[in-house]
Amino acid sequence: MKKSIAFFLLLIGLLVLSACNSTESSTDSNENFPEKEITLLVAYAAGGGTDTGARILQSYLEEELGTTVNIENKPGGAGWVAWSELANANPDGYTIGYINSPNIITGYLDPKYDRNENLEDFQFIANHVLDPGVIAIHPDEDRFQDFEEMIEYAQENEITATTSGVGSNDHMAILLMNKHYDTNITPVHTEGASEGSAQVMGGHVDLFVAKVGEAVNHHENGELKAIAVNSEEKSPFLEEVPTTVELGYPEIIHQSARGLAAPADIPDDILEKLSDALEKAITNEEQIEQMETQGLQVHHLGPNEYYELMKKDEEQVESLSDLLGY
């Protein structure tokens, strides 16, 4: 009997020792994070605002982390090809991705998609950009020259407008114009701003509905003409372009929040390392200056503040569910 008890106690001791060694090994591994290259998923095609911002941030993040950050563009499913992959990735810190709001929120609130993922499937690390909406036209457009003329024309005629996907903030801006001002604007869904701008520049679609960062270079180069910024305050990148609020259309306001997230359940120590590295990279003055040359307004938020922003966006989308047909 005594031998059995002694053997049992020895077995328990070995199990405890094994667990401790495993924990120490895991901790040691996390202390050395990152030990290999990191994959950064972008849910839209190369050339759009999200991709541009990611590629500007890339080198600064690599410097802070001391490893290579590989950007992978995975467009499709209105962003959910990449976001599903991110949510289901190993939460080891080696797969992170850009989250676009409100696009991601409309993608899981829409019942027809029957998605299981929601905000709780992600660990939000840092917000990078807050980009207000914009509406632009072809510079040779002769049916309307400004936002007010466009609204009047669209009240009597059907026109088309680009979006970055079903349920995107671009899409919601179109629905808001149709609801509040009786316009007849048909959304044309694309895989990103680069495709959308090409459609308008090629004369295939009437309006480029996007974000300031996706339109400012086209506007400055004369390839497109911005006619309104969909915000309360003027954009520092398009100071000559009136806002929808000052034009008397206060309902037409939208912006895009773009930040970085990891799969839920990422270890706290790895989250802290990623958060610290991203804060330093995002607030780097050189990075901010490069972002500004692309019309991208940097707005850093840490994990908790970023999550709170996402929850507010979720509440706003829920308040517009009738417009989105939910």
Disulfide bonds with the S-S distance in Angstrom:
none
